[in-house]
Amino acid sequence: MSVVRTLAKNPLNWLLLMIPLAAVLQSSAAAPAWTLAASALAMVPLAGLIGESTEALAYHTGPRVGGLLNATLGNAAELIICVVAIREGLLDLVKASITGSILGNLLFVLGMSMLLGGIRHREQAFDRQRASADSILLILAVTALAIPSLFSQASTGIHNPTAVEALSLGVAGLMLLLYVLGLLYSFRTQKSPLSRPSADPAVHAKGWGLSTAFVILVPTTIGVVWMSEILVGQVEPVVASLGVSEFFLGVILVPIVGNIAEHLVAVSVALKNKMSLSVEIAIGSSLQVALLGVPFLVFVSLAMGNPLSLVFNSFELVALIGGVVITAFVASDGESNWLEGAELVALYLMTALAFFFLP
């Protein structure tokens, strides 16, 4: 009963009712769009519960083990969706989700935080030194992501897919090494962007014991795998029936359903005038996608026999690099207002519109 009461406290958890609905729609051969929508909505509370239970475990296991748990499981739901997509051979969906997750955090989540926080508090201040340091690391991570793509474009006439695949593996391995070094650094200091700070650790201390966290974490993870199977299985039928590209679904849909709970946390703490925490969540999540999520998916894809090369199209590269550079400029002065937030959100909507029309 305590677990039920815990779940009932969050209105988003009512979307758990979408789980049986998605299963029924799939078994009854309903319209793919409806099945996709039901499974996507079901993923929202499941992803949020994984995050909350992970934070609860982190609180009770201490700063070192807790930091490792938060850092490695922070994007679990999105990674599970991508692993299922790799198994089905939807590699474009996976690469698009990487782009969408990074841009969504930097432009939309950070932009909405600054916009709504600025409307309530006018100007807000945050830790300029840490934000600038995190932005530099983010520029490094995105530059590393761009190297295989630039190599592939530079060697167009040579056409050596083996070299591109080997380069992707090498880049992924070095990015994973940087991630491990970042974790080691975070064991000595809490200033690492990979430590994934909690919005309110005291909440977990009061209402989430170890047993409750485990009871929630295990079935929600199973639920994410189940809903991921249904969601990914509807991608190709939806693309065929509605004419929406697989690329657009990856850029917009997967990052939203996998991280919306964390997005809401970033915006809510900005409304409470905790802008430093909001900036850390947005930039830190993007860093974890680039430094942990990407290498994990590259090596998993190799093991599954569907190698994922880190070759992005030209527009993705321009959007990624532009988004990171603009975020670095916005974070450079340690202050934000609603106009800066509106500009970031507008830029995200422009890129989303362009992604919609990309084939």
C-alpha positions as a Markdown table, in Angstrom:
| # | Residue | x | y | z |
|---|---|---|---|---|
| 1 | Met | 0.0 | 0.0 | 0.0 |
| 2 | Ser | 2.9 | 2.4 | 0.7 |
| 3 | Val | 4.1 | 2.0 | -2.9 |
| 4 | Val | 0.6 | 2.7 | -4.2 |
| 5 | Arg | 0.4 | 5.9 | -2.1 |
| 6 | Thr | 3.8 | 6.9 | -3.3 |
| 7 | Leu | 2.8 | 6.5 | -6.9 |
| 8 | Ala | -0.5 | 8.4 | -6.4 |
| 9 | Lys | 1.3 | 11.5 | -5.3 |
| 10 | Asn | 2.5 | 12.3 | -8.8 |
| 11 | Pro | -0.3 | 13.1 | -11.3 |
| 12 | Leu | 1.9 | 11.9 | -14.2 |
| 13 | Asn | 1.7 | 8.4 | -12.8 |
| 14 | Trp | -1.9 | 8.2 | -13.9 |
| 15 | Leu | -0.5 | 7.7 | -17.4 |
| 16 | Leu | 0.5 | 4.2 | -16.2 |
| 17 | Leu | -3.0 | 3.3 | -17.3 |
| 18 | Met | -1.7 | 3.6 | -20.8 |
| 19 | Ile | 0.4 | 0.4 | -20.4 |
| 20 | Pro | -2.6 | -2.0 | -20.6 |
| 21 | Leu | -4.2 | 0.2 | -23.3 |
| 22 | Ala | -1.0 | 0.0 | -25.4 |
| 23 | Ala | -1.0 | -3.8 | -25.0 |
| 24 | Val | -4.6 | -4.1 | -26.0 |
| 25 | Leu | -4.2 | -1.8 | -29.0 |
| 26 | Gln | -1.2 | -3.8 | -30.2 |
| 27 | Ser | -2.9 | -7.2 | -29.9 |
| 28 | Ser | -6.1 | -5.9 | -31.6 |
| 29 | Ala | -4.2 | -4.6 | -34.6 |
| 30 | Ala | -5.4 | -1.1 | -34.0 |
| 31 | Ala | -4.1 | 1.9 | -36.0 |
| 32 | Pro | -0.3 | 2.1 | -35.6 |
| 33 | Ala | -0.5 | 5.8 | -34.7 |
| 34 | Trp | -2.8 | 5.1 | -31.7 |
| 35 | Thr | -0.6 | 2.2 | -30.5 |
| 36 | Leu | 2.5 | 4.4 | -30.8 |
| 37 | Ala | 0.8 | 7.2 | -28.9 |
| 38 | Ala | -0.3 | 4.9 | -26.1 |
| 39 | Ser | 3.1 | 3.3 | -25.6 |
| 40 | Ala | 4.8 | 6.7 | -25.8 |
| 41 | Leu | 2.5 | 8.1 | -23.1 |
| 42 | Ala | 3.1 | 5.0 | -20.9 |
| 43 | Met | 6.8 | 5.6 | -21.2 |
| 44 | Val | 6.5 | 9.1 | -19.5 |
| 45 | Pro | 5.8 | 7.9 | -16.0 |
| 46 | Leu | 7.9 | 4.8 | -16.3 |
| 47 | Ala | 11.0 | 6.9 | -17.2 |
| 48 | Gly | 10.2 | 9.3 | -14.4 |
| 49 | Leu | 9.9 | 6.5 | -11.8 |
| 50 | Ile | 13.2 | 5.0 | -12.9 |
| 51 | Gly | 14.8 | 8.4 | -12.3 |
| 52 | Glu | 13.1 | 8.9 | -8.9 |
| 53 | Ser | 14.0 | 5.4 | -7.7 |
| 54 | Thr | 17.6 | 5.8 | -8.8 |
| 55 | Glu | 17.8 | 9.1 | -6.9 |
| 56 | Ala | 16.4 | 7.4 | -3.8 |
| 57 | Leu | 19.0 | 4.6 | -4.0 |
| 58 | Ala | 21.7 | 7.3 | -4.5 |
| 59 | Tyr | 20.6 | 9.1 | -1.4 |
| 60 | His | 20.8 | 5.9 | 0.8 |
| 61 | Thr | 24.0 | 4.5 | -0.7 |
| 62 | Gly | 26.1 | 7.6 | -0.1 |
| 63 | Pro | 27.7 | 10.2 | -2.4 |
| 64 | Arg | 30.2 | 7.9 | -4.2 |
| 65 | Val | 28.0 | 4.9 | -5.0 |
| 66 | Gly | 25.0 | 7.3 | -5.4 |
| 67 | Gly | 26.8 | 9.5 | -7.8 |
| 68 | Leu | 27.7 | 6.4 | -9.9 |
| 69 | Leu | 24.1 | 5.2 | -9.9 |
| 70 | Asn | 22.7 | 8.7 | -10.9 |
| 71 | Ala | 25.3 | 9.1 | -13.6 |
| 72 | Thr | 24.9 | 5.6 | -15.2 |
| 73 | Leu | 21.1 | 5.2 | -15.0 |
| 74 | Gly | 20.1 | 8.8 | -15.6 |
| 75 | Asn | 19.1 | 8.1 | -19.3 |
| 76 | Ala | 18.1 | 4.5 | -18.9 |
| 77 | Ala | 14.7 | 4.8 | -20.5 |
| 78 | Glu | 16.0 | 6.5 | -23.6 |
| 79 | Leu | 18.9 | 4.0 | -23.9 |
| 80 | Ile | 16.5 | 1.0 | -23.7 |
| 81 | Ile | 14.4 | 2.4 | -26.5 |
| 82 | Cys | 17.5 | 2.9 | -28.6 |
| 83 | Val | 18.8 | -0.7 | -27.9 |
| 84 | Val | 15.4 | -2.1 | -29.1 |
| 85 | Ala | 15.6 | 0.1 | -32.2 |
| 86 | Ile | 19.2 | -1.2 | -32.9 |
| 87 | Arg | 17.9 | -4.7 | -32.7 |
| 88 | Glu | 15.2 | -3.9 | -35.2 |
| 89 | Gly | 17.8 | -2.2 | -37.5 |
| 90 | Leu | 16.4 | 1.3 | -37.1 |
| 91 | Leu | 19.8 | 2.9 | -36.9 |
| 92 | Asp | 18.6 | 6.3 | -38.3 |
| 93 | Leu | 16.1 | 6.5 | -35.5 |
| 94 | Val | 18.9 | 5.9 | -32.9 |
| 95 | Lys | 21.2 | 8.6 | -34.4 |
| 96 | Ala | 18.3 | 11.0 | -34.6 |
| 97 | Ser | 17.5 | 10.4 | -31.0 |
| 98 | Ile | 21.1 | 11.3 | -30.0 |
| 99 | Thr | 20.8 | 14.6 | -31.9 |
| 100 | Gly | 17.3 | 15.3 | -30.5 |
| 101 | Ser | 18.3 | 14.6 | -26.9 |
| 102 | Ile | 21.3 | 16.9 | -26.9 |
| 103 | Leu | 19.4 | 19.7 | -28.7 |
| 104 | Gly | 16.3 | 19.2 | -26.6 |
| 105 | Asn | 18.2 | 19.6 | -23.4 |
| 106 | Leu | 20.3 | 22.6 | -24.5 |
| 107 | Leu | 17.7 | 24.6 | -26.4 |
| 108 | Phe | 14.2 | 23.6 | -25.3 |
| 109 | Val | 14.7 | 22.5 | -21.7 |
| 110 | Leu | 17.2 | 25.2 | -20.8 |
| 111 | Gly | 15.2 | 27.7 | -22.9 |
| 112 | Met | 11.9 | 27.0 | -21.1 |
| 113 | Ser | 13.7 | 27.1 | -17.7 |
| 114 | Met | 15.1 | 30.6 | -18.5 |
| 115 | Leu | 11.8 | 31.7 | -20.1 |
| 116 | Leu | 9.5 | 30.7 | -17.3 |
| 117 | Gly | 12.0 | 31.5 | -14.5 |
| 118 | Gly | 12.6 | 34.9 | -16.1 |
| 119 | Ile | 8.9 | 35.7 | -16.3 |
| 120 | Arg | 8.6 | 35.0 | -12.6 |
| 121 | His | 11.9 | 36.4 | -11.3 |
| 122 | Arg | 13.0 | 38.8 | -14.1 |
| 123 | Glu | 16.7 | 38.1 | -14.0 |
| 124 | Gln | 18.3 | 35.0 | -12.5 |
| 125 | Ala | 21.9 | 34.2 | -11.6 |
| 126 | Phe | 23.7 | 30.9 | -11.8 |
| 127 | Asp | 27.2 | 29.5 | -11.2 |
| 128 | Arg | 29.0 | 31.1 | -14.2 |
| 129 | Gln | 32.3 | 29.3 | -13.6 |
| 130 | Arg | 30.8 | 25.8 | -13.5 |
| 131 | Ala | 28.4 | 26.5 | -16.4 |
| 132 | Ser | 31.3 | 27.7 | -18.5 |
| 133 | Ala | 33.5 | 24.6 | -17.6 |
| 134 | Asp | 30.6 | 22.3 | -18.4 |
| 135 | Ser | 30.0 | 24.1 | -21.7 |
| 136 | Ile | 33.6 | 23.6 | -22.7 |
| 137 | Leu | 33.4 | 19.9 | -22.0 |
| 138 | Leu | 30.1 | 19.8 | -24.0 |
| 139 | Ile | 31.9 | 21.5 | -27.0 |
| 140 | Leu | 34.6 | 18.8 | -26.8 |
| 141 | Ala | 32.0 | 16.0 | -26.7 |
| 142 | Val | 30.1 | 17.3 | -29.7 |
| 143 | Thr | 33.3 | 17.9 | -31.6 |
| 144 | Ala | 34.2 | 14.3 | -31.0 |
| 145 | Leu | 30.8 | 13.2 | -32.3 |
| 146 | Ala | 31.4 | 15.2 | -35.4 |
| 147 | Ile | 34.8 | 13.6 | -36.3 |
| 148 | Pro | 33.5 | 10.4 | -38.0 |
| 149 | Ser | 31.0 | 12.5 | -40.0 |
| 150 | Leu | 33.6 | 15.0 | -41.2 |
| 151 | Phe | 36.0 | 12.1 | -42.0 |
| 152 | Ser | 33.2 | 10.3 | -44.0 |
| 153 | Gln | 32.4 | 13.5 | -46.0 |
| 154 | Ala | 36.1 | 14.2 | -46.6 |
| 155 | Ser | 36.7 | 10.7 | -48.0 |
| 156 | Thr | 33.5 | 10.6 | -50.1 |
| 157 | Gly | 35.4 | 9.4 | -53.2 |
| 158 | Ile | 37.3 | 6.7 | -51.3 |
| 159 | His | 34.2 | 5.1 | -49.8 |
| 160 | Asn | 35.8 | 3.0 | -47.0 |
| 161 | Pro | 33.0 | 2.0 | -44.6 |
| 162 | Thr | 35.4 | -0.2 | -42.6 |
| 163 | Ala | 37.5 | 2.8 | -41.8 |
| 164 | Val | 34.4 | 4.8 | -40.8 |
| 165 | Glu | 33.2 | 2.0 | -38.6 |
| 166 | Ala | 36.7 | 1.6 | -37.0 |
| 167 | Leu | 36.9 | 5.4 | -36.4 |
| 168 | Ser | 33.4 | 5.4 | -34.8 |
| 169 | Leu | 34.6 | 2.6 | -32.4 |
| 170 | Gly | 37.8 | 4.5 | -31.6 |
| 171 | Val | 35.9 | 7.8 | -30.9 |
| 172 | Ala | 33.3 | 5.9 | -28.8 |
| 173 | Gly | 36.1 | 4.3 | -26.8 |
| 174 | Leu | 37.8 | 7.5 | -26.1 |
| 175 | Met | 34.6 | 9.3 | -25.1 |
| 176 | Leu | 33.8 | 6.4 | -22.7 |
| 177 | Leu | 37.3 | 6.9 | -21.2 |
| 178 | Leu | 36.5 | 10.6 | -20.7 |
| 179 | Tyr | 33.3 | 9.6 | -19.0 |
| 180 | Val | 35.1 | 7.2 | -16.6 |
| 181 | Leu | 37.7 | 9.9 | -15.8 |
| 182 | Gly | 34.8 | 12.3 | -15.1 |
| 183 | Leu | 33.3 | 9.8 | -12.7 |
| 184 | Leu | 36.6 | 9.4 | -10.9 |
| 185 | Tyr | 36.8 | 13.2 | -10.6 |
| 186 | Ser | 33.3 | 13.3 | -9.2 |
| 187 | Phe | 34.3 | 10.9 | -6.5 |
| 188 | Arg | 36.6 | 13.6 | -5.1 |
| 189 | Thr | 34.5 | 16.6 | -5.8 |
| 190 | Gln | 30.8 | 17.3 | -6.4 |
| 191 | Lys | 31.5 | 19.9 | -9.1 |
| 192 | Ser | 31.6 | 17.3 | -11.9 |
| 193 | Pro | 28.7 | 17.7 | -14.4 |
| 194 | Leu | 28.4 | 13.9 | -14.3 |
| 195 | Ser | 27.3 | 13.8 | -10.7 |
| 196 | Arg | 23.6 | 14.6 | -11.7 |
| 197 | Pro | 22.4 | 16.6 | -8.7 |
| 198 | Ser | 19.0 | 15.8 | -7.3 |
| 199 | Ala | 16.3 | 18.5 | -7.3 |
| 200 | Asp | 15.5 | 17.9 | -3.6 |
| 201 | Pro | 17.3 | 15.0 | -1.9 |
| 202 | Ala | 15.3 | 15.5 | 1.3 |
| 203 | Val | 12.2 | 14.3 | -0.5 |
| 204 | His | 13.7 | 10.9 | -1.1 |
| 205 | Ala | 15.0 | 10.7 | 2.4 |
| 206 | Lys | 11.5 | 11.0 | 3.8 |
| 207 | Gly | 9.4 | 9.0 | 1.4 |
| 208 | Trp | 11.7 | 6.6 | -0.5 |
| 209 | Gly | 13.4 | 3.8 | 1.5 |
| 210 | Leu | 15.7 | 1.3 | -0.1 |
| 211 | Ser | 13.0 | -1.4 | -0.3 |
| 212 | Thr | 10.5 | 1.0 | -1.9 |
| 213 | Ala | 13.1 | 2.1 | -4.4 |
| 214 | Phe | 13.9 | -1.5 | -5.4 |
| 215 | Val | 10.2 | -2.4 | -5.6 |
| 216 | Ile | 9.6 | 0.4 | -8.0 |
| 217 | Leu | 12.8 | 0.3 | -10.0 |
| 218 | Val | 12.6 | -3.4 | -11.1 |
| 219 | Pro | 9.0 | -3.5 | -12.5 |
| 220 | Thr | 9.3 | 0.0 | -14.1 |
| 221 | Thr | 12.5 | -1.1 | -15.9 |
| 222 | Ile | 10.7 | -4.2 | -17.2 |
| 223 | Gly | 7.8 | -1.9 | -18.2 |
| 224 | Val | 10.1 | 0.4 | -20.1 |
| 225 | Val | 11.5 | -2.6 | -22.1 |
| 226 | Trp | 7.9 | -3.8 | -22.8 |
| 227 | Met | 6.7 | -0.4 | -24.0 |
| 228 | Ser | 9.9 | 0.1 | -26.0 |
| 229 | Glu | 9.1 | -3.1 | -27.9 |
| 230 | Ile | 5.6 | -1.8 | -28.7 |
| 231 | Leu | 6.8 | 1.7 | -29.5 |
| 232 | Val | 9.6 | 0.7 | -31.8 |
| 233 | Gly | 7.4 | -1.9 | -33.5 |
| 234 | Gln | 5.0 | 0.9 | -34.6 |
| 235 | Val | 7.6 | 3.2 | -36.1 |
| 236 | Glu | 7.7 | 1.8 | -39.6 |
| 237 | Pro | 3.9 | 1.4 | -39.9 |
| 238 | Val | 3.5 | 5.0 | -38.7 |
| 239 | Val | 6.1 | 6.2 | -41.2 |
| 240 | Ala | 4.3 | 4.4 | -44.0 |
| 241 | Ser | 0.7 | 5.5 | -43.0 |
| 242 | Leu | 1.3 | 9.1 | -41.9 |
| 243 | Gly | 4.3 | 10.0 | -44.0 |
| 244 | Val | 6.2 | 11.2 | -41.0 |
| 245 | Ser | 9.9 | 10.4 | -41.3 |
| 246 | Glu | 11.7 | 8.0 | -39.1 |
| 247 | Phe | 14.3 | 10.8 | -38.5 |
| 248 | Phe | 11.7 | 13.2 | -37.1 |
| 249 | Leu | 10.3 | 10.6 | -34.7 |
| 250 | Gly | 13.8 | 9.9 | -33.5 |
| 251 | Val | 14.7 | 13.6 | -33.0 |
| 252 | Ile | 11.4 | 14.6 | -31.3 |
| 253 | Leu | 9.5 | 11.6 | -29.9 |
| 254 | Val | 12.2 | 9.4 | -28.3 |
| 255 | Pro | 14.0 | 12.2 | -26.3 |
| 256 | Ile | 10.7 | 13.6 | -25.0 |
| 257 | Val | 9.2 | 10.3 | -23.7 |
| 258 | Gly | 12.5 | 9.2 | -22.3 |
| 259 | Asn | 13.3 | 12.4 | -20.4 |
| 260 | Ile | 10.2 | 14.4 | -19.9 |
| 261 | Ala | 10.2 | 13.9 | -16.1 |
| 262 | Glu | 13.7 | 15.3 | -15.8 |
| 263 | His | 12.7 | 18.2 | -18.1 |
| 264 | Leu | 9.9 | 19.1 | -15.8 |
| 265 | Val | 12.3 | 19.0 | -12.8 |
| 266 | Ala | 14.6 | 21.5 | -14.6 |
| 267 | Val | 11.8 | 23.9 | -15.3 |
| 268 | Ser | 10.3 | 23.6 | -11.8 |
| 269 | Val | 13.6 | 24.4 | -10.0 |
| 270 | Ala | 14.0 | 27.4 | -12.3 |
| 271 | Leu | 10.6 | 28.6 | -11.2 |
| 272 | Lys | 11.9 | 28.3 | -7.6 |
| 273 | Asn | 14.8 | 30.6 | -8.6 |
| 274 | Lys | 17.4 | 27.7 | -8.4 |
| 275 | Met | 18.8 | 28.5 | -11.9 |
| 276 | Ser | 22.2 | 26.9 | -11.2 |
| 277 | Leu | 20.6 | 23.6 | -10.6 |
| 278 | Ser | 18.4 | 23.9 | -13.7 |
| 279 | Val | 21.5 | 24.7 | -15.9 |
| 280 | Glu | 23.4 | 21.8 | -14.4 |
| 281 | Ile | 20.5 | 19.4 | -15.2 |
| 282 | Ala | 20.2 | 20.5 | -18.8 |
| 283 | Ile | 23.9 | 20.6 | -19.6 |
| 284 | Gly | 24.7 | 17.5 | -17.5 |
| 285 | Ser | 22.0 | 15.4 | -19.2 |
| 286 | Ser | 23.4 | 16.3 | -22.7 |
| 287 | Leu | 26.9 | 15.4 | -21.5 |
| 288 | Gln | 25.8 | 12.0 | -20.3 |
| 289 | Val | 24.1 | 11.3 | -23.6 |
| 290 | Ala | 27.3 | 12.2 | -25.5 |
| 291 | Leu | 29.9 | 10.7 | -23.2 |
| 292 | Leu | 28.0 | 7.6 | -22.0 |
| 293 | Gly | 25.0 | 7.0 | -24.1 |
| 294 | Val | 26.7 | 7.2 | -27.5 |
| 295 | Pro | 29.6 | 4.9 | -26.6 |
| 296 | Phe | 27.2 | 2.4 | -25.0 |
| 297 | Leu | 25.0 | 2.3 | -28.1 |
| 298 | Val | 28.0 | 2.0 | -30.4 |
| 299 | Phe | 29.4 | -1.1 | -28.6 |
| 300 | Val | 26.0 | -2.6 | -28.0 |
| 301 | Ser | 25.2 | -2.3 | -31.7 |
| 302 | Leu | 28.4 | -4.0 | -32.6 |
| 303 | Ala | 27.6 | -6.9 | -30.2 |
| 304 | Met | 24.1 | -7.2 | -31.8 |
| 305 | Gly | 25.5 | -7.3 | -35.3 |
| 306 | Asn | 24.0 | -3.9 | -36.4 |
| 307 | Pro | 27.1 | -1.6 | -36.2 |
| 308 | Leu | 26.1 | 2.0 | -35.5 |
| 309 | Ser | 28.5 | 4.4 | -37.2 |
| 310 | Leu | 28.7 | 7.9 | -35.9 |
| 311 | Val | 28.0 | 9.5 | -39.2 |
| 312 | Phe | 25.4 | 12.3 | -39.0 |
| 313 | Asn | 24.0 | 14.4 | -41.9 |
| 314 | Ser | 25.2 | 17.9 | -42.5 |
| 315 | Phe | 22.2 | 19.6 | -41.0 |
| 316 | Glu | 22.5 | 17.5 | -37.8 |
| 317 | Leu | 26.1 | 18.6 | -37.4 |
| 318 | Val | 25.3 | 22.3 | -38.0 |
| 319 | Ala | 22.4 | 22.1 | -35.5 |
| 320 | Leu | 24.5 | 20.3 | -32.8 |
| 321 | Ile | 27.5 | 22.6 | -33.1 |
| 322 | Gly | 25.3 | 25.7 | -33.3 |
| 323 | Gly | 23.3 | 24.6 | -30.3 |
| 324 | Val | 26.3 | 23.9 | -28.2 |
| 325 | Val | 28.1 | 27.2 | -29.1 |
| 326 | Ile | 25.0 | 29.3 | -28.4 |
| 327 | Thr | 24.5 | 27.5 | -25.0 |
| 328 | Ala | 28.2 | 28.3 | -24.2 |
| 329 | Phe | 27.6 | 32.0 | -25.0 |
| 330 | Val | 24.4 | 32.1 | -22.9 |
| 331 | Ala | 26.1 | 30.5 | -20.0 |
| 332 | Ser | 29.2 | 32.8 | -20.2 |
| 333 | Asp | 27.9 | 35.7 | -18.1 |
| 334 | Gly | 26.2 | 33.7 | -15.3 |
| 335 | Glu | 22.9 | 35.5 | -15.8 |
| 336 | Ser | 19.7 | 34.7 | -17.6 |
| 337 | Asn | 16.3 | 36.3 | -18.4 |
| 338 | Trp | 13.1 | 35.5 | -20.2 |
| 339 | Leu | 14.3 | 36.9 | -23.5 |
| 340 | Glu | 17.3 | 34.6 | -23.7 |
| 341 | Gly | 15.0 | 31.7 | -22.9 |
| 342 | Ala | 12.6 | 32.7 | -25.6 |
| 343 | Glu | 15.4 | 32.8 | -28.1 |
| 344 | Leu | 16.6 | 29.3 | -27.2 |
| 345 | Val | 13.1 | 27.9 | -27.5 |
| 346 | Ala | 12.5 | 29.7 | -30.8 |
| 347 | Leu | 15.8 | 28.2 | -32.2 |
| 348 | Tyr | 14.7 | 24.7 | -31.1 |
| 349 | Leu | 11.3 | 25.1 | -32.8 |
| 350 | Met | 13.1 | 26.3 | -36.0 |
| 351 | Thr | 15.3 | 23.2 | -36.0 |
| 352 | Ala | 12.4 | 20.9 | -35.2 |
| 353 | Leu | 10.5 | 22.3 | -38.2 |
| 354 | Ala | 13.5 | 21.8 | -40.4 |
| 355 | Phe | 13.8 | 18.2 | -39.1 |
| 356 | Phe | 10.1 | 17.6 | -40.0 |
| 357 | Phe | 10.8 | 18.4 | -43.6 |
| 358 | Leu | 14.0 | 16.4 | -43.9 |
| 359 | Pro | 13.5 | 13.1 | -45.8 |
